[in-house]
């Protein structure tokens, strides 16, 4: 069974038919060709598929596309503006928080949500916010430093 949904993805209005059991990750990657969100575990544990839905980080591999009706979605492709890296993206570059890059889009989006919330946070708060992400390469220290830098401004 299909359902028509309307949503905004990276500032662009989209209207499309989705299968009722289709994940948001599949819709984004296979129908709209936003490939920054990755399929890692497929069960919402690794964070590689993270996107922002109405400003909140969500694992798109376990979020049904039909639930996105009326929502605003941001993928990693929508973070940089006018060819300029966002504050979070630049902090990741500056702090060497990127290695293979598979986990980076999800981490950047979660950090973006934290920065945009305006909350004051300490290192432990940042660790807690990033706890839904797995990274096999970095050991997390440079990632945490990058988020601290972005949060501090």
C-alpha positions as a LaTeX table, in Angstrom:
\begin{tabular}{lrrr}
\hline
Residue & $x$ (\AA) & $y$ (\AA) & $z$ (\AA) \\
\hline
Unk1 & 0.00 & 0.00 & 0.00 \\
Unk2 & 1.27 & 3.48 & $-0.88$ \\
Unk3 & 0.65 & 6.87 & 0.66 \\
Unk4 & 1.45 & 10.35 & $-0.64$ \\
Unk5 & 3.50 & 12.45 & 1.74 \\
Unk6 & 4.56 & 16.07 & 1.63 \\
Unk7 & 7.67 & 17.23 & 3.43 \\
Unk8 & 10.53 & 19.67 & 3.13 \\
Unk9 & 14.00 & 18.21 & 2.60 \\
Unk10 & 16.96 & 20.57 & 2.83 \\
Unk11 & 14.66 & 23.51 & 2.16 \\
Unk12 & 12.99 & 21.95 & $-0.89$ \\
Unk13 & 9.31 & 20.94 & $-0.87$ \\
Unk14 & 8.83 & 17.30 & $-1.83$ \\
Unk15 & 5.65 & 15.39 & $-2.60$ \\
Unk16 & 5.97 & 11.69 & $-3.28$ \\
Unk17 & 4.33 & 8.29 & $-2.99$ \\
Unk18 & 5.95 & 6.00 & $-0.45$ \\
Unk19 & 5.19 & 2.47 & 0.63 \\
Unk20 & 3.74 & 2.39 & 4.14 \\
Unk21 & 6.61 & 0.22 & 5.43 \\
Unk22 & 9.39 & 2.16 & 3.71 \\
Unk23 & 11.98 & 3.78 & 5.94 \\
Unk24 & 12.90 & 7.41 & 5.71 \\
Unk25 & 16.47 & 6.31 & 4.96 \\
Unk26 & 15.31 & 4.39 & 1.87 \\
Unk27 & 13.17 & 7.31 & 0.72 \\
Unk28 & 16.03 & 9.77 & 1.09 \\
Unk29 & 18.66 & 7.60 & $-0.57$ \\
Unk30 & 16.71 & 5.79 & $-3.28$ \\
Unk31 & 13.97 & 8.24 & $-4.22$ \\
Unk32 & 15.49 & 11.66 & $-3.53$ \\
Unk33 & 19.18 & 10.68 & $-3.98$ \\
Unk34 & 20.43 & 12.18 & $-0.72$ \\
Unk35 & 23.13 & 9.63 & 0.03 \\
Unk36 & 24.84 & 11.31 & 2.99 \\
Unk37 & 22.79 & 9.31 & 5.49 \\
Unk38 & 24.30 & 5.82 & 5.59 \\
Unk39 & 22.83 & 2.41 & 6.34 \\
Unk40 & 25.02 & 1.01 & 9.05 \\
Unk41 & 23.31 & $-1.33$ & 11.48 \\
Unk42 & 19.74 & $-0.97$ & 10.20 \\
Unk43 & 18.34 & $-1.10$ & 13.74 \\
Unk44 & 18.94 & 2.41 & 15.08 \\
Unk45 & 22.06 & 1.64 & 17.11 \\
Unk46 & 24.98 & 3.17 & 15.18 \\
Unk47 & 23.77 & 6.67 & 14.20 \\
Unk48 & 25.15 & 6.53 & 10.64 \\
Unk49 & 21.65 & 7.21 & 9.26 \\
Unk50 & 20.94 & 10.25 & 11.46 \\
Unk51 & 18.99 & 13.14 & 9.95 \\
Unk52 & 17.28 & 16.09 & 11.60 \\
Unk53 & 13.49 & 16.05 & 11.68 \\
Unk54 & 12.11 & 19.37 & 12.83 \\
Unk55 & 15.55 & 20.01 & 14.34 \\
Unk56 & 15.76 & 16.74 & 16.29 \\
Unk57 & 18.30 & 14.00 & 15.45 \\
Unk58 & 16.49 & 10.84 & 14.34 \\
Unk59 & 17.75 & 7.46 & 13.15 \\
Unk60 & 16.22 & 7.35 & 9.67 \\
Unk61 & 16.70 & 3.58 & 9.34 \\
Unk62 & 13.93 & 2.96 & 11.88 \\
Unk63 & 11.73 & 5.98 & 11.11 \\
Unk64 & 8.98 & 5.31 & 8.58 \\
Unk65 & 8.76 & 7.64 & 5.60 \\
Unk66 & 5.00 & 8.09 & 6.16 \\
Unk67 & 5.79 & 9.66 & 9.54 \\
Unk68 & 7.72 & 12.41 & 7.72 \\
Unk69 & 4.51 & 13.83 & 6.24 \\
Unk70 & 4.43 & 17.53 & 7.10 \\
Unk71 & 7.93 & 17.48 & 8.60 \\
Unk72 & 11.09 & 19.42 & 7.82 \\
Unk73 & 14.07 & 17.14 & 7.21 \\
Unk74 & 17.72 & 18.12 & 7.04 \\
Unk75 & 20.36 & 15.73 & 5.74 \\
Unk76 & 24.10 & 16.36 & 5.73 \\
Unk77 & 23.69 & 17.74 & 2.21 \\
Unk78 & 21.61 & 20.57 & 3.66 \\
Unk79 & 24.00 & 21.72 & 6.38 \\
Unk80 & 26.53 & 23.80 & 4.42 \\
Unk81 & 25.08 & 27.04 & 3.07 \\
Unk82 & 26.20 & 28.84 & $-0.09$ \\
Unk83 & 29.24 & 26.60 & $-0.40$ \\
Unk84 & 30.45 & 27.46 & 3.13 \\
Unk85 & 30.93 & 24.79 & 5.75 \\
Unk86 & 28.77 & 25.19 & 8.84 \\
Unk87 & 30.37 & 26.00 & 12.19 \\
Unk88 & 30.11 & 22.31 & 13.14 \\
Unk89 & 31.56 & 21.05 & 9.86 \\
Unk90 & 34.48 & 23.48 & 10.12 \\
Unk91 & 35.15 & 22.42 & 13.71 \\
Unk92 & 35.30 & 18.76 & 12.58 \\
Unk93 & 37.88 & 19.72 & 9.94 \\
Unk94 & 39.88 & 21.92 & 12.32 \\
Unk95 & 40.03 & 19.28 & 15.05 \\
Unk96 & 40.79 & 16.33 & 12.75 \\
Unk97 & 37.55 & 14.63 & 13.77 \\
Unk98 & 37.16 & 12.80 & 10.46 \\
Unk99 & 38.85 & 9.60 & 9.36 \\
Unk100 & 36.94 & 7.17 & 7.12 \\
Unk101 & 33.91 & 9.49 & 7.18 \\
Unk102 & 31.16 & 6.86 & 7.41 \\
Unk103 & 29.88 & 8.10 & 10.78 \\
Unk104 & 30.62 & 11.78 & 10.15 \\
Unk105 & 27.28 & 12.90 & 8.63 \\
Unk106 & 25.30 & 11.58 & 11.59 \\
Unk107 & 27.70 & 13.04 & 14.13 \\
Unk108 & 27.65 & 16.43 & 12.40 \\
Unk109 & 23.84 & 16.48 & 12.37 \\
Unk110 & 23.56 & 15.56 & 16.05 \\
Unk111 & 26.16 & 18.22 & 16.90 \\
Unk112 & 24.31 & 20.73 & 14.71 \\
Unk113 & 21.12 & 20.08 & 16.66 \\
Unk114 & 23.00 & 20.63 & 19.91 \\
Unk115 & 24.60 & 23.88 & 18.70 \\
Unk116 & 21.31 & 25.20 & 17.32 \\
Unk117 & 19.52 & 24.43 & 20.60 \\
Unk118 & 21.62 & 27.15 & 22.25 \\
Unk119 & 22.04 & 25.01 & 25.37 \\
Unk120 & 25.11 & 25.49 & 27.48 \\
Unk121 & 26.75 & 22.13 & 27.81 \\
Unk122 & 29.82 & 20.54 & 29.28 \\
Unk123 & 31.96 & 17.69 & 27.98 \\
Unk124 & 29.74 & 15.10 & 29.70 \\
Unk125 & 26.62 & 16.58 & 28.07 \\
Unk126 & 28.30 & 16.33 & 24.67 \\
Unk127 & 29.29 & 12.71 & 25.30 \\
Unk128 & 25.71 & 11.92 & 26.26 \\
Unk129 & 24.35 & 13.60 & 23.11 \\
Unk130 & 26.78 & 11.66 & 20.93 \\
Unk131 & 26.22 & 8.33 & 22.69 \\
Unk132 & 23.94 & 7.10 & 19.89 \\
Unk133 & 26.83 & 7.12 & 17.42 \\
Unk134 & 29.47 & 4.49 & 16.80 \\
Unk135 & 32.85 & 5.33 & 15.27 \\
Unk136 & 35.42 & 2.62 & 14.63 \\
Unk137 & 38.26 & 4.94 & 13.63 \\
Unk138 & 38.75 & 7.95 & 15.86 \\
Unk139 & 38.47 & 7.01 & 19.51 \\
Unk140 & 36.00 & 9.92 & 19.85 \\
Unk141 & 38.36 & 12.46 & 21.46 \\
Unk142 & 38.73 & 14.70 & 18.40 \\
Unk143 & 35.00 & 14.42 & 17.72 \\
Unk144 & 34.24 & 15.62 & 21.25 \\
Unk145 & 36.79 & 18.46 & 20.88 \\
Unk146 & 35.15 & 19.50 & 17.61 \\
Unk147 & 31.69 & 19.62 & 19.18 \\
Unk148 & 33.06 & 21.57 & 22.17 \\
Unk149 & 34.59 & 24.07 & 19.75 \\
Unk150 & 31.32 & 24.44 & 17.82 \\
Unk151 & 29.23 & 24.81 & 20.98 \\
Unk152 & 31.59 & 27.44 & 22.40 \\
Unk153 & 31.13 & 29.43 & 19.27 \\
\hline
\end{tabular}
